[in-house]
């Protein structure tokens, strides 16, 4: 499992696989007060949230309001690496901008556009 601690060693394909499998298995947005969050009160995780282990997660990550984005977390130095920030940001947008019934087609399109293999575990 990819976490913040292992993110630097992960490939884009591995990140895509983990996030895709997570989203399609969970099949529900991670939200609090109708806003997407890394961790919901029910324990759901967003696309980026599934890359943060329970030990690494800090509730402050979800307390930045409109600034709660992967890039913002990097700037706030809550995440020590900016490697893969663009793929993570784009996968986060799929979670945030579309209902779960559209995720599979959006993820398939994302894979094709980014030369990634579409495989589900």
Residue pairs with C-beta under 8 A, 6 or more apart in sequence:
1 18
1 53
2 10
2 14
2 15
2 18
2 51
3 51
3 52
3 53
3 56
4 51
4 52
4 53
4 56
4 79
4 80
4 81
5 53
5 56
7 15
7 51
7 81
7 83
7 84
8 81
8 83
10 84
12 84
12 87
12 114
12 116
13 116
13 117
15 51
15 84
15 87
15 88
15 91
16 87
16 91
16 107
16 110
16 111
16 114
16 116
17 119
17 121
18 50
18 51
19 47
19 48
19 50
19 51
19 88
19 91
20 107
20 111
20 120
21 120
21 121
22 45
22 47
22 50
23 47
23 50
23 94
23 95
23 100
23 103
23 107
24 103
24 104
24 107
24 120
26 44
26 45
27 100
27 103
28 44
28 100
29 36
29 44
29 46
29 95
29 96
29 99
29 100
30 36
30 37
30 38
30 39
30 40
30 44
30 45
30 46
30 49
30 95
31 37
31 40
31 44
32 40
32 41
32 62
35 68
36 46
36 68
36 95
36 96
37 46
37 49
37 62
37 68
38 45
38 46
38 48
38 49
38 52
38 57
38 61
38 62
38 68
39 45
39 49
39 57
39 59
39 61
39 62
45 52
46 92
46 95
46 96
47 88
47 91
47 92
47 94
47 95
47 96
48 70
48 88
48 89
48 91
48 92
48 95
49 57
51 88
52 61
58 78
60 78
61 68
61 73
61 78
62 68
64 72
64 73
64 76
69 89
69 92
70 79
70 85
70 88
70 89
70 92
71 82
71 85
71 89
73 79
74 81
74 82
74 85
87 114
90 110
91 110
94 103
94 106
94 107
94 110
95 103
98 106
107 118
108 118
110 116
111 117
111 118
112 118
